[in-house]
Structures are given as C-alpha cells and as structure tokens.
C-alpha cells in the first residue's frame, strides 16, 4: 500500500495527466490502462487515486472488472480545480 505522500502524488499526477490530455475538455476521457502505463502507477494505486478523485467530484470513472479504471474523465469541478492551480503557479 502506498504511503500518504505517494497517494497524494498519484492523485496529482492523474489530475495533471487528465487535464493535459483533454485540454480541459470534459467530453474527452483517458483510457485507464494508458494512464497507468504513462504514469507508472500500480493498478491498485491508480484505482485508489481515481476513487478519491471521484469522491471529490473532480473525475468520473468508468470501471472495468476488478475495480480497474477503464476510462477516466474530468468533471467541470475537476477542470476548475486544475485551472485554479494553474493560475496559482503563475
């Protein structure tokens, strides 16, 4: 099981990857396997990150068998969150 720091890092990586891949378009999603491979996050940890982010209302997850994210999509709130973070970094 990932440490607290690792879990936070996984969630941040997922959000950044989704935002960059979809260019803030909430109609586009990212394949869960692609996310896992691109980010190098273990399947169980990706599932935990997606569960947390969905609970926050920032993503919608289509689940495959075995609690594996099949497709992950940013919500309006998720896009707003990423835009706020982007503005704060400037």
Secondary structure, 3 states (H helix, E strand, C coil): CCCHHHHHHHHHHHHHHHHHHHCCCCCCEEEHHHHHHHHCCCHHHHHHHHHHHHHCCCEEEEEECCCEEEEEEECHHHHHHHHHHHHHHC
